[in-house]
């Protein structure tokens, strides 16, 4: 015959006492969290962000990356045009200044964008 260990059965009063102790400890911890003057420092990790904020950040990052690619492609095409027509940056700047001085172009307005 095997020996069976008989586990001590907790009576209802002991269970209730342990539950109240646990409940009191939990309530005290909640009060400490809610108290603004509490020096109880709990590491909470990074703040939780909404899905909309995360999607907006992703969209902004994607737009910034697209802008960077467009700028790079524009610079490559611009440099290719300058070399194709054997122009230097100084020559182009002088040409643009002449167009502005003659009133053919306006400062801070992209040529051809006006209706």
N, C-alpha and C positions, 0 to 999 in steps of 0.2 A: 504494500500500500504506500502510495506516495504521500509525502507530507505537503499539505496545502497551507500556504500562509493566509491567515485570515486578516483581511484589511480592516483597519479600524474604521468603523462607520461614524461619520460626523452626524451629530444630531442636528435638528433643524435650527436650534438656537446658535450653534457654532457657525453654521452656514450663513445665517443672517448677520452675525457679528462680522464675519470676514467680508461679506458683501458691503456692509456699511463702511468698514475701514477703506475698502477699495473705492467706494463712491465718494467718501470724504477726501481721499487723496486726489482723486480725479477732479473734483470741484475746486480744491485748492490750487491745483496746477492751472486750471482754466482761469481762475481769478488772477494768478500771477501773470498769465499771458495777456490778459486784458488791462492790467494796471500799467499806465504809461510811465510811472515813476519806478517801475520794477527794474532792478539791475539783473534780472534773470535773462541771460543771453542765450537764445536758442538759435543755432544755425539753421536757417530756413532754405538756403540755396538761392538760386536765381529767381527773380520774380516771374510769376506765371504770366505769359502773354497770350492774348486772344489769337484765334486763328486768323482773323481779319488783319491784325497787326503783322503777323508773320507773313501772310500773303502779300501785304503791302511792301514789306521789306524785301521780299523776293522779287516783286515787280520792279521796285526801285533799283535793286542790284542788277537785274536783267537790263533795264533801260540804260543804266550807267555803262554796262558792258557793251551794249549795242552802240552807244554814243562813242565810246572809246574805239570800237572797230570802225565806225564811220569816219571818225577823225583820222585814223591811220590810213584808211583807203583813200580819203580825200588828199592827204599829204602825198601819198604815192602817186596818184593821178596828176596832182598839181606839179610835182617835181618832174614827172614824165613829160608833161606839156612844156614846161620850161626848157627841158633839155631838147625836146623835139623842135622847138622854134628857136633854139639857141639863145635863150634869154637868161639873164641873171636876175636875182631877186631885186637888185637895185634898179635895173631897167624897168621891171614890172611896177615897182613902187613909183618911179618917175612917170610912167604912163598913166597910172591911176590918179596921181596928183594933177596931171594935165587935164584928164577928163573932168575932175572935180572943179578945177580952176575955170574951165571953159563952160561949166554949167551942164555938161552932158550927164554927169552922175551927181548924186547928192550924198553927203557924208552920212554914214550909218544906215543907208538904204541899199539893199541888194539890187544890182542892176537886173532888169527884166522881171522883177517881182511886182511892179506897179501895174495896175489895170489900164 
